C-alpha cells in the first residue's frame, strides 16, 4: 500500500507496515462468525477513513460478518474498519472498484454464503434498507436484487446533472437488454447497492472480465443477461450530502460505460451491433453534451442549455424509431 505523505517518512513507513500487518491478521486470525448459508455483507473501500466506521457498525446489525476490501487506501480506512468490527482484506495496490468487487465475490464463494450484500463505504447507501433487499430476494428467489433510486417513479434529491446522466445510461443499457437479450427494463443500472444469491455469487466469482473499474456494475448486469438471471429492484434512497462521497467525472465515466456496453454487445451479440451502434453513439453524444451543459461549474464548464435541445430531441426520435421497429 502506498504510504501517505508526511514530514516523517520513517514513521510513516512504520505506521503503514503496522496497518498492513493488522489487516492481514484480521483476515487470517480472526475466527469467522459466518456459517454456511448465512448472509455476508461486503464493502469495497478506498480512502473511506472518515465514513467507514459508521457504515460497518450499522451493517453488523444485518449480517453475521462484514468484510471490507481495502483497495490500497492511503488513509486510516483499515484501522477504522477493523476497530468497527469488520473483517478486512487489504489490496497492496489499488485495483479499482471492479477489482475490489471481485475479491468480495471470491471470498463469498469460498464461504459458501446464500446471500451477498454489496454496500459502498462512503455512507451514501441507506444500510437500514438491507433487510428489505434481503427479504425481496428470499421472497422472489431473484438472482440479483438492486437497491434502486428510481423504483416507484421517485428520484429523491439526486443532483440534476447526475440524474440525467443516470437516466440516459439506463436508457442505453435497457435498449440493449430489450433487443439483444429480451430482458425487462432495469430502472437503476448504476446502483452498487445489491443482493446476490448463491448461484450469482459463484458465477460472478469465476468471471474475470467483470473487473473493470466503475464499469463493473454494468458488466455484472451483462453477465446476468447472458445467464438468464432474474433481476428484481427495491426502492432505496442515496445520501448525496455525506462527507467525502465518491464522485466521478461524469463525461469520463459516461464514456467508460458506453465503451463497456459496446464491447459487451460486440462480444455477446455481434449480429445486433449494426442495428444499435449508430443510435448508441448519437444518444451518448447527447448524454455527454447534456452533462456538459448542466454539470456544476466546478466539475465541467458549460454553455447555454438552449443549444442542447435540438440534439437531445433528435436523439430521442432516433431511439424511438429503433424501439418501434
N, C-alpha and C positions, 0 to 999 in steps of 0.2 A: 504494500500500500504506500502510496506517495505521501511523505510526511508533510505536515502543514508548516509553512514557512514562519520563522520567528527569529529573534535575535540570538537564540542559543541553539545551534544546530545539534550539539551533542545531547543536550537534554531532550530535544525533540525526537532524536533518534531513539533514545532510551524509552520515552513515553510511547512512541509508535510501536516499538518492539513489544512493550508490555501489553498494549492493547491487542496486538495481533495474537499474542500468547493466550490472553484471556479469552478471545473469540474462539480460538481453536479448542481450548479446554471446555468452553461452554457447549460445544457441539460433541466433542468426543467423550467427555467425562460425565456430563450431566445426564442422569437417567431420564429417559423419556416417559412422560405421563400418558402417552398415547397408546391405546390398544387398537388392534386391528379392527377396522370397521367404523372408527370414530371420525370426527371432523377435525381437519387441520386448517389453521389459518396461516397463510404465507404473505409476507410483506417485503417486496423489493425496496431497497432504500439506498439513497446516495446523498450524503451530506444532509441528513434529516435530524441532526442533533437537537434542534430546538423543538421538534414536534414528535419524534418517535416514541418518547416515553408515554405520553397520554394515549397514543394510539394503541400501543402494546397493552397497557393496563386495561383499556376498555375491551380490547379483543379477547383477553384472557377470560372474560366472563362467558364467552360463547364457544370456547373450544378447549380441549384438554391440553393442547400445545400450540404455541405461536412461534413460528420460525421467521426470523428476519435475515434476509440475504443482504449483507452489507457489500455494496458494489464498488469497493475501493474508495470509500469515503476518506476525506482528509480532515474531518472534524471529529466530534465526540459521539457520533452515531452508535458505534459499537458499545461503548461504555453505558450510554443511556439505555440502549435496548436490553443489555444484559441485566442492568440494575432494575429494569421494569419487569423482568421475569421471562424474557424471550430466550429461545434457543437461537444462537447467532452463528451463521456460516459466513465467512469472510472471503471475498474475492480479493486477491492481491493486487489485481489491476481492474480498472473499470471495463466491464464487458457490455455495458448498455442495458437498457430496460429488458430487452428480449433475452439477453444472457442471464440476467437475474431471475427472470420468469422460468427459464429452462432449469435452473438449479432447483427452484421450488418444486417444479413438476417431477423432477427425478427423485427428490427426497420423498415426496408424497407417494410416488410409485414404490420406492423401497419400503416405506412404512405401510403400504397396502391399505391406505385410507379409503373410505367410501365417498367422502366429500372433501374437496379442497376449496377454501375461500381465499380469494386474492384481494388484498386491500393495498392502497397506497400509504406510504409512510408520512405524508405531509399533512395529514389531518383533514383533507378535503372530503373524504368519504365518511358517511354517517355510519359509524360502527354499530350503532343500535339497530340498523336495518339488517344486520347479518342474519338474525333468526327468520326474518321474512323471506330472504333469498333461500336459506336452507330449507324452510318449510315448503316453499314453492317447488323446489327440486324434488323433495320427497313425494309431494302430492302428485306432481305431473310426470315424474320419472324422466324429466328432460335431462339431456346430457350436459347442457350448459344453461345456467340462469344468469341473466345480465341485470345488474342494477342500473336502470335507465333513467336519465334526466328528463326524458320526453314521454315516458309511458303515461297514458291518461291525458295526453294533449297538453301537459304542463312543461314549462321550460325554466321555471324558477327565476333566480337572479343571475343568470348567465350573462356575461358581458356581450354586447351586441355583435362585435366582430367575431368573438368565439362562437356565438350561437349560429351565425350564418355559415361560418366555416364548418361546424359540426353537421349542420343540416345538409350542406352541399355534398360533403364527403359521404354522408349516409345515403343520400340520393344516388350517387355514383355506385356505391357498393351494392345497393339494393337493385339497381338496374341490372348489374352483372349477375347478381344472385337469381333474379327472376328469369332472365333469358338464358343463362348458361347452366344454372343448377336447379331451376324450378323451386327455389326456396321462398318462403314467405318473408315479408319485409321485417327488418330489424330497426327499431326507432333510434337506438343509440349504439352505433357500431364502434365508437371510440372509447366507451366506458371500460375501465380496467377493474371495476368492482364486479366480480363474477364468482359463481359457484360452479364447480365441475364435478361430475360423478366419476366413479372408478374407471369406467370404460374410456371416457375422455382423458382422464389423467394419464392412463397407461399409453394411449396412442399419441398424445401430445409429447409425452416424455421421450418418445422414440423418434420424433420428427425434428431433426436438426435444422431444417430450413426455416423454422418458425422464428428462431432467434435473430431478429432484425431490428434492433433498437426499438423506437416507439411504434414502428410498423407491426410489431408482434401482435398487437390486439386484433388488427385486421387479418393478419396471417393465420391466426387461430380460427377465425371465422371461416376462412377459405378451407382450412383443414377440416373443420366441422362440416362444411358443404360437401366436400369430397367423400366424407364418411357417411353422409346422410344423417347426421345427428339432429336431434330435436333441440331447438333453442327456444327458451322462454324468457320473459322480461318481467321485472318488478319495479315499480316506481320508487325512486330514491332521490335525495337531494344532495347536491355538491356544494360545499362551502368554498367560495372563491375569495373569502376575506381572511384566510389563515396566513400566519406569518411564514415567509419563505416557501410559499407554494411553488410547485413545479410549473414552469412556464416554458413554452417553446415558440420560436419564431413561426408565426402562422403560415408564411409563404414557404419557408424551407420544409416545415412539417407537412404542408399540403403536397408539395412536390414529391416528397418521400412516399407518402401514402399512395398517390396516384401511380408512381413508379412501381410500387409493390403490386397494385391492382393489375396493371398491365402485364407485369412479369408473371403473376399467378395465372391470369387468364390465358396468356400465350402458352404457358406450360400445360395447363389443365384442359383448356378448351380451345385449341388452335383454330378450329373452324368457325368459332364465334367471334374471333377477334376482328375480322374485317368489317363486320356489321356494327361494331361498337366503338372501334378505335377513334374514328373521326368525332363522334359525339362526345366521347370522354375528353378528348383534347379541347374541344370547344367549351364544354362545361367547366373543365378545370381552369381554362383561361378566364372564364367569368368569375370562378371562385377566387382565383388569385387577385383579380382586379378588384372585386368587391372587398376583399380583405385589406388591400392596399388603401382603399378609399375610406374604410370605416375604422380601421385599427387605430388605437391611441397613438398620438404623435411620438411618444417615447418608444414605440415599437417599430413603426414604419411611417414615413411621411405620405400624405395623400392629397390629391387634388379635389375638384368638385364632384359630388356624387351624381350630378346630372349626367356626366359622361358615361356612367356605367349602365344606365337603364336600357339603352338600345341593345348593347351586347348581352345583357342579362336576359332580356325578353327573347332575343334571337336564340339563345342557348336553350331556354325553356321550350321554345317552339320545336327545335330540333329533337330534343329529348321526347316531347310529346308525340312527334311523328313516329319515332322509333318504337315507343311503347304501344302505339295503336296499330303497328304492322301485324 
